Amino acid sequence: MGARCCTIRSGQIRFISQDTGNSDDSDASSDNEFTPCTKPPPAIETQPNVKALKESDIYSSIMQSSGRWTNKLWTKQYKSITIPNFIAQRELGMKSQQQFTHGDMCVLNSKFLPNRLRKIVNYHHKKAFCGIYSEDGNVFLSACQDQNIRVYNTSNEEFKLIKSIRARDVGWSVLDTAFSPDGRYAAYSSWSDCIHLCSIYGDHDVHEALHFDPGDHSFCIFSLMFSSDNKEILGGANDGNLYVYDLESNKRTLKIDAHDDDVNTVRFADESSQILYSGGDDGLCKVWDRRTLREERPVPVGTLAGHCDGITYIDSKGDARFFVSNSKDQTLKLWDIRCFSDQTGIEETKKVVSSQRWDYRWQQVPRRMAKKRDLKGDSSVMTYRGHCILHTLIRCKFSPEASTGQRYVYTGCATGSVVVYDILSGKIVRKLEGHSSCVRDVSWHPYKNTIISTSWDGTLGMSDFCDYNAQDMEPDEEEVTILSRDSPRFATKRQRIKRTRETAFPGLYD
C-alpha cells in the first residue's frame, strides 16, 4: 500500500491511501487527477419493471404531452410515424385546424434525438464541474476547476465566449452554479461560508458575496437554485441543513435541519417556490412545505426511501408531484410525492446506507451494487439502471417540455457518457460516448435537440443529431470527374446508402 495522508472533511479526519488517486466535491484538500473507470461499463437492464409506472398518472401525462396517445390510431394504420405521413395526415384534415399539435412536434422531434457527441471546448486538463443553459437557451454558463466562470452566447447556432468571470473565495473548485430566472445574474458556490452573485449583462459588473453564517466549521453549499420570483436562493450544505437567502433583505432567512449527513442536492418543486425537495448522503429524499414549516422544529411533509446509498442529484418535473433522483447505488429513480414511504422503508434505507463501507470518490463500484436489489418499503415509481455514479455528484434531469414533452430523463456517467432513458419504458434510447472521463453535468437546450455535457476530462461536449448517411449522399469531390449519376457505381452507392439509412433510422425515410 502506498503512503497515507489525511484530509479534514466537515470536522472529521479521513485517512486516504495515496494510490487511491481521486478527489470529490466533498474533499477540498486534494487536487489529484481523475482515473477513468477500469471495470466494464454497467450492465443495461433489458426488461425494466414498469408495473408501478403504468399504475401512476405520470404514464398518461407523459403519453399525452409527448404525443404518443394522440397518434395511437394513426400508428395502427401506418406502420411507422414519418414526416411525410404526418404531412399527409394534416392535409387530409385528420388534424384539428390542419395544424401540428405540440404532441405531434414532440413525436417528430423524437426522430432526431442527439446521436453524436463532439468536444467543443477544452479547458486544458482542468476538471469541468458545471454547465447549464439559461431558460431561453441563448446563454450557456460553465464553471471549471481553474476558478473561471465562462458565459457563452448560444443563440443563432453559435457557441461563442462572451464573458469570463474570475470566481472568488474558491476552495478547490466551483461546485454549483445557477441562473436567475430573468437571465441577468448567476450564483455560484464552493467551499466557503458564502455564495457569490454576479451579473451576466450590463455595463456595471456586480460580484457580491452572500453570507450564510453557518458557524465555526468547514462549510460548503453543494447545490443551489433561484426561486421563480428571483427573490430567494435555496441552498443545501455539508452540515445537513437547507438554507434560504433573501436577496431583497440581503440576509439568510431560513435554516432547516434536514438530513443526518451532507445535503447534496436541493430543488424547488414548482414555480410557487413553496415546496422544496432535498436529497442527502443519508440516502433519503425529503419534501418540505415552507407554509407549514417551523425553523426551530422542522418536520418534512414526507420522506421518500428506496435508494441504497447517498443521493447525488434531484430534478423536479415542475408540477410539484414528480421528481427524479440519482444515487451512488448506481440507480436513477422516479418519485411521486403523493406516495411517501412508511417508517419501515425509512428505517430500511438508513440501515442499508449506514452499512456501506466503500467510498465512491476513490473506489470502484462493489459487486453487490451491480446486483438488482429492491429495498423493503421502496416507494419509488420507477427505477432506471445502466449508468455509473462514481467520483462526484453526477446529475440527472428531465428532458425539456417544449421539444420532448419530458418523455426522457438523461444523466451523466462515470464512464464518460451521456445516457438518455425513455421514462415510460425504462430503456436506454441513447448512450452518447466521447469523453475520456466522468461526465458530471448535463444540460439539454430548452427548445433544440442539443445536449451539452460537462466532463472531468476538462472539456464541454455537444451532442446533437447527425444523419451520417446524408453526408454520403453525393460522391466525394475527387469522384466527381469520374463518377457520373448514370454510372453503375453511382447507383450501387445510392443503394448502399439507402440500406444503411433504413437500418440506422427505420421508418424515417419512408
Protein Blocks (a to p, Z undefined) as FASTA:
>chain_A
ZZdddddeehiacdddfklopacfklckbccdcdddfbdcddddfbdcfklmmmpmklmm
mmmmnopmmmmmmmmmpmbdcfklmmmmmmnopaghhiacfklmmmmmmmmgcfbdcdfb
deehpacfbdcddfkopaccdddfkopacdddfehhiacdfbdcddehiehiafbdcddf
klpaccdddddfbdcdddfbdjbdcdddddeklojcddddfbdcddfkopaccdddfkop
acdddfklopafbdcdfbfbdcfbdcdfblnomaccdddfkopacdddfklccfklccdf
bdcehifbdcfbdcdehlomaccdddfkopacdddfklccdfklmmmmmmmmmmpcbdfk
lmccdfklmpccddehiabfbdcehiacehiacddddddfklnoomaccdddfkopacdd
dfklopafbdcehifbdcfbdcddfkbccdddddfkopacddddddfklmmmpccfklmm
mmcfkbmklmmmmmmmmmmmmmmmghklZZ
